[in-house]
Amino acid sequence: MYDDRELILEAKHVTREFPASNNRTLLACNDVSLNLYKGKTLGLVGESGCGKSTFMRFLVSLDKPTSGEIIFKGKDITKLKGEELRQNRQHIQMVFQDPSGSFNPKMKVRDIICEPLLNFNRIKPSEKDATAKKFLKMVDLPESFADRYPHNMSGGQCQRVAIARAIALEPEIIVMDEATCALDVSVQKTIIELVVNLQREKDITIGFIAHDLGLIQSFAHEIAVMYLGNIVEVLPGEDIGKNAMHPYTQALQGAIFDLNMDFSKKIESIDSEAPSPLDVPPGCPFQDRCEYCMDKCRKEHPKLVEVEKGHQVACHKFGQA
């Protein structure tokens, strides 16, 4: 899809298993391979509990996979320890779903924004005021917000402060975990516009987790669809409305309003529930909810294969060998 020289991070065959009761294993991520490209946005979408956040936590070293590699700057970051791990954190930052929950309630906004810079000796304590005001301006907040505490701000304002903190270290990658899901729709729009403008200005790579396919397709350059820990489809963001091939992606697409305001489009939903991640059937994980399920689907796990340039699908419907 993009020139290989723009590849900035490569996840290879990443798997995460969690031990469960009665000697069972919960497979949160199953052989996930995804790429992030410089200055582009990868949207990772799927239902709650599908493994999206688990995967993105690997990128910021908040968790480690059971197996697999994540290559950044020529190194497998899953193997980093000590000071080398600490130094790597400044290159990959995160904006959490609940920004106020990631703030120290006793710290003012200037301290929240400047703490990462002080930790890495990027600024002196005497430069905090000027630095905080500079980053507040970048996220369209008044300079006076430097003296506020998290509880004195709205959800949208807290999210802007979280973004200011994330970009303060000038990272190459920012991971955003459902960063707009708790906000009003009008506020979501302004936050997304802010993120897109900052990305263009600073050439930042973004990994954006969402359940909302309508939101993510409006700005993501590439979208990966995840189901029960498996990547079932990867395609350009602009193509998902008309070229989605996997039955699960199509079901997600059918459950949202048409972005072009075509009110003749019928809103549909999947009637059945996803199986427990502790009891995933052999073969295709989507088999019990798929109208196209064949005998092969119940026996063989479909591989993610390229059906056209930049478009990969894991589905036996498309003639996998």
C-alpha positions in Angstrom: 0.0 0.0 0.0 2.8 2.4 0.9 6.4 2.5 -0.1 8.5 0.1 2.1 10.8 2.9 3.0 8.0 4.5 5.0 7.6 1.5 7.3 8.2 2.6 10.9 7.0 -0.3 13.0 6.4 -3.9 12.1 4.5 -6.4 14.4 5.3 -10.0 13.4 3.1 -13.0 14.4 2.3 -11.5 17.8 0.3 -13.8 20.2 -0.8 -13.1 23.7 -2.2 -15.8 26.0 -3.5 -15.4 29.5 -3.9 -18.3 31.9 -7.5 -18.9 33.0 -9.3 -21.2 35.5 -9.5 -24.9 35.1 -6.2 -25.0 33.1 -7.7 -23.1 30.2 -6.1 -20.4 28.2 -7.5 -17.1 26.9 -6.1 -16.2 23.5 -6.3 -12.4 23.4 -4.2 -12.0 20.2 -3.6 -14.8 17.8 -0.7 -14.5 15.3 -1.2 -10.8 14.6 1.0 -9.2 12.0 0.4 -5.4 11.3 2.5 -2.5 10.0 2.5 1.1 10.9 3.7 3.6 8.3 5.3 7.0 8.9 2.8 9.8 9.0 -0.2 7.5 8.5 -3.0 6.3 10.7 -3.8 2.6 11.3 -7.3 2.1 12.6 -7.8 -1.1 14.6 -11.5 -1.8 14.9 -13.7 -4.5 16.3 -16.2 -5.4 19.1 -15.3 -5.0 22.8 -13.1 -7.7 24.0 -11.6 -8.6 20.6 -8.0 -7.8 21.6 -7.5 -4.3 20.1 -6.3 -2.7 23.3 -4.2 -5.7 24.3 -2.3 -5.4 21.0 -1.8 -1.6 21.1 -0.5 -1.9 24.7 2.4 -4.0 23.3 3.5 -1.0 21.2 3.9 1.3 24.3 5.4 -1.6 26.4 2.6 -1.7 28.9 2.4 -5.5 28.3 4.5 -8.1 26.4 3.3 -10.7 24.0 3.7 -14.4 24.7 5.4 -14.8 21.3 6.2 -12.7 18.3 8.2 -9.6 17.6 7.6 -5.9 17.3 10.4 -4.2 15.3 11.0 -0.5 15.8 14.2 1.2 14.7 15.7 -2.2 14.0 15.1 -3.6 17.5 12.5 -5.9 18.9 10.9 -3.6 21.6 9.3 -6.6 23.3 12.8 -7.6 24.5 13.9 -4.1 25.8 14.6 -3.7 29.6 15.8 -1.2 32.0 17.1 2.2 30.7 16.9 1.1 27.1 13.1 0.5 27.6 12.7 3.8 29.4 14.5 5.7 26.6 12.3 4.0 24.0 9.1 5.2 25.6 9.7 8.8 24.5 9.4 7.6 20.8 6.0 5.9 21.3 3.4 7.7 23.4 -0.3 6.9 24.3 -3.5 8.8 24.7 -5.9 6.8 27.0 -9.6 6.3 26.7 -10.2 8.1 30.0 -7.7 11.0 30.0 -8.6 12.3 33.5 -7.9 8.8 34.9 -4.3 9.0 33.5 -3.7 12.3 35.2 -2.5 12.9 38.8 -5.5 14.9 40.2 -3.2 16.9 42.4 -1.1 18.2 39.4 -1.9 21.3 37.5 -2.0 21.1 33.7 1.4 22.7 33.3 2.9 19.9 35.4 1.0 17.2 33.6 2.2 18.4 30.2 5.8 19.1 31.3 6.4 16.0 33.4 7.6 13.8 30.4 9.9 16.6 29.3 11.4 16.9 32.8 11.8 13.2 33.1 13.9 13.1 29.9 15.8 16.3 30.7 14.4 18.0 27.7 13.6 21.2 29.6 14.6 23.0 32.9 12.0 23.6 35.6 12.2 27.3 34.9 10.9 26.6 31.4 7.7 24.9 32.4 5.4 27.9 32.1 6.5 28.8 28.6 6.5 25.2 27.5 3.0 24.4 28.8 1.6 27.5 27.1 3.2 26.5 23.8 1.6 23.0 23.8 -1.7 24.3 25.1 -1.8 26.6 22.0 -1.1 23.6 19.8 -4.2 21.9 21.0 -6.3 25.0 20.9 -6.6 25.6 24.6 -6.1 29.0 26.3 -2.8 29.6 28.1 -4.7 30.1 31.3 -5.5 26.4 31.4 -2.0 25.8 32.6 -3.2 26.7 36.2 -6.2 24.3 36.1 -6.6 20.9 37.7 -8.1 17.9 35.8 -11.4 18.2 37.7 -11.8 21.8 36.4 -12.0 20.7 32.8 -14.6 19.0 30.5 -13.9 15.6 28.9 -13.0 17.3 25.6 -10.6 19.7 27.3 -9.0 16.8 29.3 -8.5 14.9 26.0 -6.8 17.9 24.5 -4.4 18.1 27.5 -3.7 14.4 27.1 -2.8 14.9 23.4 -0.6 17.9 24.4 1.2 15.6 26.9 1.6 12.9 24.2 3.1 15.2 21.6 5.4 17.0 24.0 8.2 14.5 23.6 7.8 14.7 19.8 7.2 11.0 19.5 7.2 9.2 16.1 4.2 7.1 17.1 1.1 7.9 19.1 -1.4 5.2 20.2 -4.9 6.4 20.8 -7.1 4.0 22.8 -10.8 4.8 22.1 -9.7 8.4 22.6 -13.1 9.9 21.6 -15.7 7.3 22.6 -16.7 9.1 25.8 -17.1 12.5 24.1 -20.2 14.1 22.5 -20.3 13.7 18.7 -19.5 17.4 18.1 -16.5 17.2 20.5 -15.4 14.0 18.7 -15.3 15.9 15.5 -13.1 18.7 16.8 -10.7 16.2 18.5 -10.3 14.2 15.3 -9.7 17.4 13.3 -7.1 18.4 15.9 -5.3 15.0 15.7 -5.3 15.0 11.8 -3.9 18.6 11.8 -1.1 17.6 14.3 -0.3 14.5 12.3 0.1 16.6 9.1 2.2 19.2 10.8 4.5 16.8 12.7 4.4 13.7 10.4 3.3 11.5 13.4 2.2 7.9 12.9 -1.0 7.0 14.8 -2.5 3.8 15.9 -6.2 4.4 16.6 -8.4 1.9 18.4 -12.2 2.2 17.9 -15.4 0.3 17.8 -17.0 2.9 15.6 -16.3 2.0 12.0 -18.0 5.2 10.8 -15.6 7.3 12.8 -12.5 5.5 11.9 -13.1 5.3 8.2 -13.4 9.1 8.1 -9.7 9.6 8.7 -7.7 6.4 8.9 -5.4 5.6 6.0 -5.6 1.9 6.7 -8.0 -0.2 8.7 -7.4 -3.6 10.4 -10.5 -5.4 11.5 -10.1 -7.7 14.5 -12.4 -10.5 15.7 -11.7 -12.7 18.8 -8.0 -11.9 18.7 -7.6 -12.5 15.0 -7.1 -10.0 12.2 -9.7 -10.8 9.6 -9.3 -8.0 7.1 -6.8 -5.2 6.4 -7.7 -2.6 3.7 -7.3 1.1 2.9 -9.6 3.3 5.0 -11.1 4.9 2.0 -12.1 1.5 0.5 -13.9 0.0 3.5 -17.3 1.4 2.5 -17.4 -0.2 -0.9 -14.7 -2.9 -0.9 -15.0 -4.7 2.4 -15.0 -8.4 1.8 -15.0 -10.3 5.1 -18.5 -11.1 6.4 -17.6 -9.6 9.8 -16.4 -6.3 8.2 -19.6 -6.2 6.1 -21.7 -6.8 9.3 -19.9 -3.9 11.1 -20.5 -1.7 8.0 -24.2 -2.7 7.9 -24.7 -1.7 11.6 -23.8 2.0 11.0 -25.6 4.9 9.4 -24.4 5.8 5.9 -21.8 8.6 6.0 -23.2 10.1 2.8 -26.6 10.4 4.5 -28.3 7.8 2.3 -31.4 7.1 4.4 -32.5 4.3 2.2 -29.7 2.2 3.6 -31.1 -0.4 6.0 -29.4 -0.6 9.4 -28.7 -4.3 10.2 -27.1 -6.0 13.2 -25.7 -9.5 13.9 -28.3 -11.3 16.0 -26.0 -13.8 17.7 -23.4 -13.1 20.3 -19.7 -13.7 19.8 -18.4 -16.9 21.6 -16.4 -16.7 24.7 -12.7 -16.1 24.1 -12.2 -19.1 26.4 -14.3 -21.3 24.0 -13.3 -20.3 20.5 -14.3 -23.0 18.0 -11.7 -24.7 15.8 -11.6 -23.4 12.3 -12.8 -19.9 11.5 -13.6 -17.9 14.7 -16.6 -16.2 12.9 -18.2 -19.4 11.8 -21.3 -19.5 14.1 -22.3 -16.0 13.1 -21.6 -16.2 9.4 -24.3 -16.9 6.7 -21.6 -18.2 4.3 -20.2 -20.8 6.7 -19.0 -24.0 4.9 -17.7 -27.4 6.2 -14.1 -26.1 5.6 -14.8 -23.1 7.9 -15.5 -25.4 10.8 -12.2 -27.4 10.3 -9.5 -25.0 9.0 -8.5 -21.6 10.4 -8.4 -19.2 7.4 -5.1 -17.4 6.8 -4.8 -13.7 6.0 -4.0 -13.5 2.3 -3.7 -10.6 -0.1 -6.6 -10.4 -2.5 -5.4 -7.3 -4.2 -2.7 -4.7 -3.5 -3.1 -3.3 0.0 -6.1 -5.6 0.8 -5.9 -8.7 2.9 -8.7 -11.0 4.0 -8.9 -14.1 6.1 -11.9 -16.0 4.7 -12.4 -19.4 3.0 -15.1 -17.8 0.9 -12.4 -16.2 -1.3 -10.8 -19.4 -2.5 -8.0 -20.0 -0.1 -5.9 -23.1 -0.9 
